[in-house]
Amino acid sequence: MRAVVCRSWDGPEKLRVEQIEPPSPGPGEVLIDVKAAGLNTTDVLLVSGRHQTNKYLSLPYVPGLEAAGVLVSCGEGVDRFQPGDRVMGLLPYGGLAEQAAAKAGEVFAMPDCMGFDEAGAFPVSYVSSHLALHWNGRLQVGEALLVLGSSSGVGLAAVQIGKAVGAWVIAAASSEEKLAFAKSNGADELVNYGVGTLKDQVLALTNGKGVDVCFDPIGGPLCDQALSCLNWGGRILHLGFVGGFQSIPANRLLVKNRSSIGCSTRHFRLNHPEKLRASFEELLRWIEQGKVKPNVSRRFPLERCADAFDRLTQRQVFGKVVINP
């Protein structure tokens, strides 16, 4: 089969499409004929050797953390699916290929209302956002939610999930174009941190109170400002550090009983698969009700994966980029 192969930790520009043997599903696994695979910032970090989970990978490997397609076969002990089912799911790796193996417990039947491209762009962003907002952030109806990087795949998912929960959503981004995109996906208020101070704008919108939850997939200096946007008992959720790492002085948490919470999807996959499944199932209901919907801004064939990675790293993507093997 054809697959994108990473043979060194030298970044996306070194990736090549090669002919390799297709994987075989082991016990508890399924084999998927991939129709669409979403691309994520984590993939960029992994192929560059800069992600904390690189230590669990060995070269060569096939990137790709999510996929949708048609189920080909089931490994021993799998009775939830049968060949021909339309499925989507999370992958340990291997999505940028014509076929990929996945754990059956992290694969779900596609709703009839979803196409393969939408389904391929769905699992990582939406499951990660739901796990963070529901289980870590404890987001409630009527609370104020601030979403940084709101036009990204994970940011857009957080905006839509916040609205589905019944929160008041403030979308923050670095340009008016990105904010208009967030507005079209349900955001109640907009903050452009490219032309003004995040803290001042958020406090003005909240009459000086601040927000109950901040969803932060960016980190760096923006996180420092976001911490000042939290109300009493506010929770800031850390999902990524594309803007750099930051240190949070404990006194800034104590003074208003705030919480700083790391949100790792890997934690749920390894330690609480029942919560991951519950999140996925609620998201599937919301898909069918029209409350959440992935946005695929660009599609690329397997041979143009380098172009797809470039779009992602240049932050030229609204929603998600999808690879179609």
C-alpha positions in Angstrom: 0.0 0.0 0.0 1.0 3.7 -0.3 1.9 5.5 2.9 3.7 8.6 4.1 6.8 7.4 5.8 8.9 9.3 8.4 12.5 8.0 8.5 14.2 10.8 10.5 13.1 13.5 13.0 13.9 16.2 10.4 10.4 17.7 9.9 7.6 17.4 7.4 9.9 18.3 4.4 11.6 15.0 4.7 8.5 12.9 4.6 8.1 10.7 1.5 5.3 8.5 0.0 6.5 4.9 -0.2 5.1 1.4 -0.9 5.0 -0.6 2.3 3.2 -3.7 3.6 -0.2 -2.9 5.0 -0.7 -3.5 8.8 -2.5 -6.5 10.2 -5.0 -6.0 12.9 -4.0 -7.7 16.2 -6.3 -8.8 19.0 -8.8 -6.0 19.8 -7.9 -4.1 16.7 -9.5 -3.3 13.3 -8.1 -2.6 9.9 -9.5 0.5 8.1 -9.4 1.3 4.4 -8.6 5.0 4.9 -10.7 7.5 2.9 -9.7 10.7 4.8 -7.1 11.4 7.6 -7.0 14.7 9.5 -3.8 16.5 10.0 -2.9 18.0 13.4 -0.3 20.2 15.0 0.8 17.2 17.0 1.8 15.5 13.8 4.1 18.4 13.0 5.8 18.1 16.4 6.1 14.3 16.1 7.8 14.2 12.7 10.1 17.0 13.9 11.1 15.0 17.0 9.7 17.7 19.3 6.8 16.0 21.0 6.9 14.5 24.5 5.6 11.2 23.1 8.4 10.8 20.5 10.1 8.5 23.0 7.3 5.9 22.4 7.9 5.9 18.6 10.6 4.1 16.6 11.7 5.0 13.1 10.5 4.5 10.4 6.9 5.2 11.2 3.7 6.4 9.4 2.3 9.6 10.8 -1.4 10.3 11.3 -3.5 10.3 14.5 -7.0 10.0 13.1 -8.8 8.6 10.1 -12.2 7.7 8.6 -12.9 5.0 6.1 -14.4 1.6 5.5 -13.6 -1.3 7.8 -11.7 -4.1 6.1 -11.3 -6.7 8.8 -11.4 -7.3 12.6 -8.8 -8.8 14.9 -9.5 -11.4 17.5 -12.1 -10.5 20.0 -13.7 -7.7 18.1 -17.5 -8.1 17.6 -18.7 -4.5 17.5 -18.0 -4.1 13.8 -18.1 -6.0 10.6 -16.4 -5.5 7.2 -18.0 -2.8 5.2 -18.9 -0.5 8.2 -18.2 3.2 7.8 -16.0 4.1 10.8 -13.8 6.8 12.2 -11.5 6.9 15.1 -8.3 7.8 17.0 -5.0 6.1 16.0 -1.7 5.7 17.8 -0.1 6.5 14.4 -0.5 5.3 10.7 -3.4 7.4 9.4 -1.5 8.9 6.4 -1.8 5.7 4.4 -4.2 3.7 2.3 -4.9 1.4 5.3 -4.5 1.8 9.0 -4.9 -0.3 12.1 -6.7 1.0 15.2 -7.9 -0.1 18.6 -11.5 -1.2 18.3 -12.4 0.7 21.5 -11.2 4.0 19.9 -13.2 3.5 16.7 -16.9 4.4 16.2 -19.5 4.0 13.5 -19.9 7.2 11.4 -23.3 8.8 11.6 -25.2 8.7 8.3 -25.1 12.5 8.1 -21.3 12.6 7.9 -19.0 12.3 4.9 -15.6 10.8 5.1 -13.7 14.1 5.0 -15.7 15.5 8.0 -15.3 12.2 9.9 -11.5 12.1 9.2 -11.2 15.6 10.6 -13.3 14.9 13.7 -11.8 12.6 16.3 -8.6 14.4 17.5 -10.0 18.0 17.7 -13.5 17.2 19.0 -12.7 14.4 21.4 -9.7 16.3 22.9 -11.8 19.4 23.3 -14.7 17.6 24.9 -12.5 15.7 27.3 -10.9 19.0 28.4 -14.0 21.0 28.7 -16.2 18.3 30.3 -14.0 16.2 32.5 -11.2 18.7 33.3 -12.9 22.1 33.0 -16.3 21.0 34.3 -17.9 23.6 32.0 -21.6 24.3 33.0 -24.6 25.9 31.4 -24.4 29.7 31.6 -20.7 29.9 32.3 -18.4 32.2 30.4 -15.9 30.3 28.2 -12.8 32.0 26.5 -11.4 30.1 23.6 -7.9 31.0 22.3 -6.9 30.1 18.8 -10.6 29.8 18.0 -10.2 29.3 14.2 -7.9 26.2 14.6 -9.3 22.7 14.5 -9.3 22.2 18.2 -10.3 25.9 18.9 -13.3 25.6 16.5 -14.3 22.4 18.2 -14.2 24.1 21.6 -16.4 27.0 20.4 -19.0 24.6 19.1 -18.9 22.3 22.1 -19.2 25.4 24.4 -22.3 26.4 22.6 -23.7 22.9 22.7 -23.2 22.8 26.5 -25.0 26.2 26.8 -22.0 28.4 27.7 -21.4 32.0 26.7 -18.5 31.7 24.3 -15.9 34.4 23.7 -13.7 33.5 20.7 -10.2 35.0 20.6 -7.9 35.0 17.6 -5.2 37.0 15.9 -7.1 38.5 12.9 -10.6 39.7 12.0 -10.8 37.0 9.3 -10.3 34.3 11.9 -12.8 35.9 14.2 -15.4 36.1 11.5 -14.9 32.3 11.0 -15.4 31.7 14.7 -18.5 33.9 14.7 -20.0 31.9 11.8 -19.6 28.8 14.0 -21.5 30.2 17.0 -19.2 32.4 19.0 -21.1 35.0 21.1 -18.4 37.6 21.4 -15.0 38.2 19.7 -11.6 39.3 20.9 -8.7 40.2 18.5 -5.5 39.8 20.5 -3.6 40.7 17.4 -4.4 44.4 17.8 -5.2 44.8 21.5 -4.6 43.3 25.0 -6.4 40.1 25.6 -7.0 40.8 29.3 -8.4 44.3 28.8 -10.8 43.2 26.0 -12.1 40.2 28.0 -12.6 42.1 31.2 -14.5 44.8 29.3 -16.8 42.1 27.8 -17.4 40.6 31.3 -17.9 43.8 33.2 -14.6 43.2 35.0 -15.5 39.7 36.3 -13.5 37.6 33.8 -14.4 34.1 32.5 -15.1 30.8 34.2 -13.1 28.7 31.8 -10.3 29.5 29.4 -9.4 26.9 26.7 -5.8 27.4 25.8 -4.1 25.4 23.0 -1.5 28.1 22.5 0.5 28.8 25.7 3.4 31.2 25.8 2.8 34.9 26.6 -0.9 34.6 25.7 -1.4 32.2 28.6 0.0 34.8 31.0 -2.7 37.3 29.8 -5.4 34.6 29.8 -4.7 33.8 33.5 -5.6 37.4 34.3 -8.9 36.9 32.5 -10.2 34.3 35.0 -13.0 35.0 37.4 -13.1 33.7 41.0 -12.8 29.9 40.8 -11.9 30.1 37.1 -10.1 27.2 35.3 -7.5 27.5 32.6 -7.1 24.4 30.4 -3.7 23.8 28.8 -3.9 21.7 25.6 -0.8 22.8 23.7 2.2 25.1 23.6 2.6 26.3 20.0 3.3 29.7 21.4 5.9 28.4 23.9 5.9 27.1 27.4 5.0 29.3 30.4 5.4 29.3 34.2 2.5 30.1 36.4 3.3 31.6 39.8 1.2 29.8 42.5 0.1 33.1 44.1 -1.8 34.0 40.9 -3.9 30.8 41.4 -4.4 31.2 45.1 -5.5 34.8 45.1 -8.8 34.0 43.3 -9.0 30.2 43.9 -8.2 29.6 40.3 -7.0 26.3 38.7 -4.4 25.5 36.1 -5.2 22.1 34.5 -3.2 20.1 32.0 -5.5 18.3 29.5 -4.0 15.2 27.9 -6.1 13.0 25.6 -3.4 10.3 26.1 -4.2 10.2 29.8 -7.8 9.3 29.0 -6.9 6.7 26.4 -4.6 4.9 28.8 -6.3 5.4 32.1 -10.0 6.3 31.6 -11.2 4.7 28.3 -14.7 4.7 29.6 -14.6 8.6 29.8 -13.2 8.8 26.3 -16.1 6.6 25.1 -18.6 8.7 26.9 -17.2 11.9 25.3 -17.3 10.3 21.9 -20.9 9.1 22.3 -22.1 12.6 23.4 -20.3 14.1 20.4 -22.0 11.7 18.1 -25.4 12.7 19.4 -24.5 16.3 18.9 -23.4 15.6 15.3 -26.8 14.1 14.6 -28.5 17.0 16.2 -26.5 19.5 14.2 -24.9 21.1 17.2 -21.3 20.4 16.1 -19.8 20.1 12.6 -16.2 19.9 11.6 -15.0 22.4 9.0 -12.5 21.1 6.4 -10.8 24.0 4.7 -8.4 22.2 2.5 -8.0 18.7 1.0 -4.7 17.2 -0.3 -3.8 13.9 -1.9 -1.2 11.7 -0.2 1.6 12.8 -2.5 1.1 16.5 -1.4 1.3 15.9 2.3 4.3 18.3 2.5 2.0 21.1 1.2 -0.6 20.1 3.8 1.9 20.3 6.6 3.1 23.7 5.3 -0.4 25.1 5.4 -0.7 23.9 9.0 2.6 25.3 10.2 2.0 28.7 8.4 -1.4 28.9 10.3 -3.3 29.2 7.0 -5.9 26.7 8.0 -9.4 27.5 9.3 -10.7 24.3 10.9 -8.9 21.3 9.6 -6.7 20.0 6.7 -7.5 16.5 5.4 -5.4 14.0 3.5 -7.3 11.8 1.0 -5.2 8.6 0.2 
